[in-house]
Amino acid sequence: MIHYIYADTLDAFPLLKRTMFEDRADQFKTRLDWEVDVNDVGQEQDEYDQMNPMYIIWKGDDGTHGGSMRVLPTVGQCMTNDHFVHLAGGVRIESPLIWECTRFCLSPDHTDNYAEIAGSLMLAGCQMGLRFGLESSVGVFDPRMVRIYRRIGWEPEVLGTAGNGRDRISLGLWHITEEARDRMCDRLDMCPTVPDTWFDTSFPLTDHLEAA
């Protein structure tokens, strides 16, 4: 099941929160050897986790993290403009219609479902964009992700690339369209109403009515 959870409400899901940050430490520090900070309880977090991002999270039946990604608007502080602007030729990507996705993470405890989890996360990101009225999503990816995007059916427009081999990274722009969402549903053999259910469960209509 996919959940959309803002950072300021993540404490309501303590097991999901703990296992997500632990899995991020395992993936980005232990397996990929990125220069990231891991705290004394084995969790990876950075300054962008303090900016109330949205997390798109695949939750297992046992309540643990199966996969996730972090979403922030590009009109505020974000990794794309703070660290990777060189991949866009020095041009900052700032628009209320473009949000950034980072920290795409898959849990080592759910390897049997990797394809389903990765596809569901990408589909959920596209669905979020459609419901929020966004045009595109931007993010940095490495070569290992290319085949995943191709298999899922949502490949990015590459804006720039740097490095070689395992150190090669690219900045991509994913165009958010209903056609992309429907194509992913078809690839995942999933009813198109499912991503609507994910979103509506996370953001019930009553929330909007109470805020009005």
C-alpha positions as CSV (number, residue, x, y, z in Angstrom):
1,M,0.0,0.0,0.0
2,I,1.3,3.5,-0.9
3,H,1.1,6.3,1.6
4,Y,1.7,10.0,1.1
5,I,3.0,11.4,4.4
6,Y,4.4,14.8,5.2
7,A,7.4,14.9,7.5
8,D,5.5,16.8,10.3
9,T,3.1,13.8,10.6
10,L,5.6,11.0,10.2
11,D,5.8,10.4,13.9
12,A,2.3,9.0,13.7
13,F,3.9,6.0,11.9
14,P,6.9,5.2,14.2
15,L,7.8,1.7,12.7
16,L,7.5,3.0,9.1
17,K,9.6,6.1,9.9
18,R,12.3,4.1,11.6
19,T,12.6,1.4,9.0
20,M,12.6,4.0,6.2
21,F,15.6,5.9,7.5
22,E,17.4,2.7,8.4
23,D,16.8,1.4,4.8
24,R,18.1,4.7,3.5
25,A,21.3,4.2,5.5
26,D,21.7,0.7,4.2
27,Q,21.2,1.7,0.6
28,F,23.0,5.0,0.3
29,K,25.8,4.5,2.9
30,T,26.5,0.8,3.1
31,R,25.7,-0.4,-0.4
32,L,26.4,2.7,-2.6
33,D,29.0,4.3,-0.3
34,W,27.6,7.8,-0.8
35,E,28.9,10.6,1.4
36,V,25.8,10.8,3.6
37,D,25.4,11.1,7.4
38,V,24.2,8.2,9.4
39,N,23.3,8.9,13.0
40,D,24.1,6.9,16.1
41,V,21.0,4.7,15.7
42,G,21.8,3.8,12.1
43,Q,19.4,6.1,10.3
44,E,20.2,8.4,7.3
45,Q,18.8,11.8,7.3
46,D,19.9,15.2,6.0
47,E,18.9,18.9,6.1
48,Y,16.1,18.4,3.5
49,D,14.3,16.0,5.8
50,Q,13.9,19.0,8.1
51,M,12.1,21.0,5.5
52,N,8.8,19.2,5.8
53,P,9.0,17.2,2.6
54,M,6.4,14.8,1.5
55,Y,7.4,11.1,1.5
56,I,5.8,8.7,-0.9
57,I,6.1,5.3,0.9
58,W,5.3,1.7,0.1
59,K,4.3,0.1,3.3
60,G,4.4,-3.7,3.8
61,D,1.7,-5.8,5.5
62,D,3.9,-5.8,8.6
63,G,4.0,-2.0,8.7
64,T,7.6,-1.7,7.6
65,H,9.1,0.3,4.9
66,G,9.4,-1.4,1.5
67,G,10.4,1.6,-0.6
68,S,10.1,5.4,-0.7
69,M,11.1,8.7,-2.2
70,R,11.1,12.3,-0.9
71,V,9.4,15.2,-2.6
72,L,10.0,18.9,-2.3
73,P,8.9,21.9,-4.4
74,T,11.6,23.5,-6.5
75,V,10.5,27.0,-5.5
76,G,12.1,26.4,-2.1
77,Q,15.5,25.0,-1.1
78,C,16.1,21.6,-2.9
79,M,19.0,19.4,-3.8
80,T,18.7,20.0,-7.6
81,N,19.4,23.7,-7.2
82,D,21.7,23.4,-4.2
83,H,24.0,20.6,-5.4
84,F,23.3,19.7,-9.0
85,V,22.7,22.9,-10.9
86,H,25.8,22.2,-13.0
87,L,23.8,19.3,-14.6
88,A,21.3,21.8,-15.9
89,G,24.0,24.0,-17.4
90,G,24.0,26.4,-14.4
91,V,20.3,27.1,-14.8
92,R,18.2,26.8,-11.6
93,I,15.0,24.9,-12.0
94,E,12.4,26.8,-10.1
95,S,8.7,26.5,-10.8
96,P,5.5,25.9,-8.7
97,L,4.7,23.3,-11.4
98,I,7.9,21.3,-11.0
99,W,8.7,19.3,-7.8
100,E,11.8,17.5,-7.0
101,C,12.0,13.7,-6.1
102,T,15.1,12.5,-4.2
103,R,16.2,9.6,-2.0
104,F,14.5,6.8,-4.1
105,C,15.1,3.9,-1.8
106,L,14.2,0.2,-1.9
107,S,14.3,-2.0,1.2
108,P,16.6,-5.0,1.3
109,D,13.9,-6.8,3.2
110,H,11.5,-6.7,0.3
111,T,13.7,-7.9,-2.6
112,D,11.0,-10.3,-3.9
113,N,8.8,-7.3,-4.6
114,Y,11.4,-4.8,-6.0
115,A,9.8,-4.5,-9.4
116,E,6.3,-3.9,-7.9
117,I,7.5,-1.5,-5.3
118,A,9.7,0.5,-7.7
119,G,6.8,0.7,-10.3
120,S,4.3,1.6,-7.6
121,L,6.5,4.5,-6.3
122,M,6.9,5.9,-9.8
123,L,3.2,5.6,-10.5
124,A,2.4,7.3,-7.2
125,G,4.7,10.1,-8.0
126,C,2.9,10.7,-11.3
127,Q,-0.5,10.4,-9.6
128,M,0.5,13.0,-7.0
129,G,1.6,15.3,-9.8
130,L,-1.7,15.0,-11.6
131,R,-3.7,15.6,-8.5
132,F,-1.6,18.6,-7.5
133,G,-1.7,20.1,-11.0
134,L,2.1,19.7,-11.6
135,E,3.7,19.6,-15.1
136,S,7.0,17.8,-14.3
137,S,9.2,16.1,-11.7
138,V,12.9,16.6,-11.6
139,G,15.6,14.5,-10.0
140,V,19.1,13.0,-10.3
141,F,19.6,9.4,-11.1
142,D,22.4,6.9,-11.8
143,P,22.8,4.3,-14.5
144,R,21.3,1.5,-12.5
145,M,17.9,3.3,-12.6
146,V,17.7,3.5,-16.4
147,R,16.4,0.0,-16.9
148,I,13.9,0.4,-14.1
149,Y,12.4,3.6,-15.7
150,R,12.3,1.8,-19.1
151,R,10.6,-1.2,-17.8
152,I,8.1,0.8,-15.8
153,G,7.3,3.0,-18.9
154,W,8.2,6.4,-17.6
155,E,11.6,7.6,-18.8
156,P,12.9,11.1,-18.2
157,E,14.1,13.8,-20.5
158,V,17.8,14.0,-19.7
159,L,18.9,17.5,-19.0
160,G,22.6,16.9,-18.3
161,T,25.1,14.2,-17.3
162,A,28.4,14.1,-15.5
163,G,30.9,11.4,-14.5
164,N,31.7,8.0,-15.9
165,G,30.9,4.4,-14.9
166,R,29.4,3.9,-11.5
167,D,30.0,7.6,-10.8
168,R,27.9,8.7,-13.7
169,I,24.8,10.8,-12.8
170,S,22.2,12.5,-14.8
171,L,19.5,15.1,-14.1
172,G,16.2,14.1,-15.5
173,L,12.8,15.7,-16.1
174,W,9.7,13.4,-15.9
175,H,6.7,14.9,-17.7
176,I,3.5,14.3,-15.7
177,T,0.7,13.2,-18.0
178,E,-2.4,11.0,-17.8
179,E,-0.8,9.0,-20.7
180,A,2.2,8.2,-18.5
181,R,0.1,7.2,-15.6
182,D,-2.1,4.9,-17.7
183,R,1.0,3.4,-19.3
184,M,2.5,2.5,-15.9
185,C,-0.8,1.1,-14.8
186,D,-0.8,-1.2,-17.8
187,R,2.8,-2.2,-17.3
188,L,2.0,-3.0,-13.6
189,D,-1.2,-4.8,-14.5
190,M,-3.0,-2.4,-12.1
191,C,-6.5,-1.0,-12.3
192,P,-6.3,2.8,-12.9
193,T,-8.5,3.4,-9.9
194,V,-5.8,2.1,-7.5
195,P,-3.5,5.2,-7.6
196,D,-6.6,7.3,-6.9
197,T,-7.3,5.2,-3.8
198,W,-3.7,5.7,-2.6
199,F,-4.1,9.5,-2.9
200,D,-7.6,9.7,-1.5
201,T,-6.7,7.5,1.5
202,S,-3.8,9.8,2.4
203,F,-5.7,13.0,1.8
204,P,-9.3,12.4,2.6
205,L,-11.9,14.9,1.3
206,T,-12.8,15.7,5.0
207,D,-9.4,17.2,5.4
208,H,-10.0,19.7,2.7
209,L,-13.6,20.4,3.9
210,E,-12.3,21.1,7.5
211,A,-9.6,23.5,6.2
212,A,-12.1,25.4,4.0
